[in-house]
Amino acid sequence: MRALSLLALFLSMGGALGDDPGVFKHESKADFQKRMETLRADLDVRLAAFEKKAASLEKKARKAMDKKIRDLRRDEKILDKKLAKLKDKSGDKWEDLREGIDKAADHLKKAYEDIADSLKKEHP
């Protein structure tokens, strides 16, 4: 429940990552990292809930959902690698990675939303 409230707080601070690129334009590297770590933690909680719901689906729907979840796990690893590279950058050099990380996070967030929508249809 706490993670979902963190997600609500995150969204209230500026909406989805791609909604207004200027919202976080001038944040520090530490603030950016914290925001990305919070987002990843929140999305991990949501993924665990998705996996639990997927287990109760009928075989065909469960198989399709399992594939979406595997793809999501793969995309999480991509974002995690980008975030690991960020830790090694100092000064203004971290800004070079920012756009790629934001895009990867946006993609991941959209994938979570797509799975949530699919689960609502399958398991209202």
C-alpha positions, 0 to 999 in steps of 0.5 A, spaced: 500 500 500 505 504 501 508 503 494 502 505 491 501 511 495 508 513 493 506 512 486 500 517 487 505 522 490 510 521 484 504 522 479 501 528 483 508 531 483 508 532 475 504 526 472 507 521 468 514 522 466 513 524 459 507 528 460 511 535 461 518 534 460 520 541 463 517 539 470 524 535 472 528 539 467 533 542 472 533 537 478 539 534 480 543 528 479 541 525 486 534 528 485 533 524 478 536 518 481 531 518 487 525 519 482 528 513 478 529 509 484 522 510 487 519 509 480 522 502 480 520 500 487 513 502 485 513 498 479 516 492 482 510 492 487 505 493 481 508 487 477 508 483 483 500 484 484 500 483 476 503 476 477 498 474 482 492 476 478 495 473 472 496 466 476 488 466 476 487 467 469 484 461 464 490 458 461 490 462 454 489 468 457 495 466 463 500 464 457 499 471 454 499 475 460 506 471 462 509 473 456 507 480 457 510 480 464 517 476 461 517 482 456 516 487 462 522 484 466 527 484 460 525 492 459 526 493 467 533 490 466 535 495 460 533 500 465 537 498 471 543 497 466 542 505 464 541 507 471 547 503 473 551 507 468 548 513 471 551 512 478 558 512 474 557 519 471 560 525 475 559 532 474 554 534 468 556 528 464 550 524 467 545 529 463 548 525 457 544 519 460 538 522 462 534 522 456 535 515 454 533 513 462 527 517 461 525 514 455 526 507 458 522 509 464 516 512 460 516 505 455 516 501 462 511 505 465 506 504 459 508 497 459 505 497 466 499 501 464 498 496 458 498 490 463 494 493 468 488 495 462 489 487 460 488 485 467 482 489 468 479 486 461 480 479 463 479 480 471 474 485 472 
